Each structure stands twice: as structure tokens, then as C-alpha cells.
Amino acid sequence: MVKFTTILLVLTREEGLIVSFGSIAVFFFILLISGLRKTRKLNEENRRLMDSIDLNLQETAEEEYQDFTETHAYKSDS
């Protein structure tokens, strides 16, 4: 009977360790998955922003240059 009780206590301790390590592993797995999702979303947003910046730069580069020296305040009329 003593051996059975000792074996039961040892198994209970091992099961407790397994459950605690398992719960810790599940927590970190959820943390890892949420981090990967957040990284993917941030990369997509970054790509969209970079595309919009590129489009804005192309539009400003295509605009015709306007010479503003004609209305300059320090222009000499001579």
C-alpha cells in the first residue's frame, strides 16, 4: 500500500509538471502566432505606404518646373 501511495504521489507531481509546462508552451505558442500576424500586417502596411510614397514622388517629378525667379523680391530691374 505504501508503494502504491508513493507511486501515486510521484505520478501526481509529474502530471503537475507536464500540465504546467504544457500551459507555458501553449502561452508562448499563442504569443508567437500573434507576433507573426502582427509582423505580417505591419509589413503589408509598410508596403502600401512605400507604394503611395513612390506614386507621390513620380507625380511631383512629372510636373512641369515653374520658374519663380520672376517674382523674386530682390530682383534687380536694370
C-alpha positions in Angstrom: 0.0 0.0 0.0 2.9 2.4 0.8 4.4 1.7 -2.6 1.1 2.5 -4.3 0.8 5.8 -2.4 4.4 6.7 -3.3 3.9 5.9 -7.0 0.6 7.9 -6.9 2.3 10.9 -5.4 5.2 10.7 -7.9 2.7 10.5 -10.8 0.7 13.4 -9.5 3.9 15.5 -9.3 4.9 14.5 -12.8 1.4 15.2 -14.2 1.5 18.7 -12.5 4.8 19.4 -14.2 3.5 18.2 -17.5 0.4 20.4 -17.2 2.4 23.4 -16.1 5.0 23.0 -18.9 2.2 22.4 -21.3 0.3 25.5 -20.4 3.5 27.6 -20.6 4.2 26.1 -24.1 0.6 27.0 -25.2 1.0 30.5 -23.9 4.3 31.0 -25.8 2.8 29.4 -28.9 -0.1 31.9 -28.8 2.4 34.7 -28.3 4.5 33.6 -31.2 1.4 33.3 -33.5 0.2 36.8 -32.6 3.6 38.2 -33.1 3.8 36.7 -36.6 0.4 38.0 -37.5 1.3 41.5 -36.3 4.6 41.4 -38.3 2.7 40.4 -41.4 0.2 43.2 -41.0 2.9 45.7 -40.4 4.9 44.6 -43.5 1.7 44.9 -45.6 1.1 48.4 -44.3 4.7 49.4 -44.9 4.5 48.1 -48.5 1.3 50.1 -49.1 2.9 53.3 -47.7 6.0 52.9 -49.7 3.9 52.4 -52.9 2.0 55.6 -52.1 5.2 57.5 -51.5 6.6 56.2 -54.8 3.5 57.4 -56.6 3.6 60.8 -55.0 7.3 61.2 -55.9 6.6 60.2 -59.5 3.7 62.7 -59.8 5.8 65.5 -58.4 8.7 64.6 -60.7 6.4 64.6 -63.8 5.0 68.1 -63.0 6.5 70.8 -65.2 9.0 73.0 -63.4 7.9 76.6 -62.8 10.4 79.4 -62.7 9.8 81.5 -59.6 12.7 83.9 -60.1 10.5 86.4 -62.0 8.6 87.3 -58.8 11.6 87.3 -56.6 11.7 90.3 -54.1 15.4 91.0 -54.7 15.3 91.1 -58.4 17.1 94.0 -60.0 15.1 95.8 -62.7 18.2 97.1 -64.5 
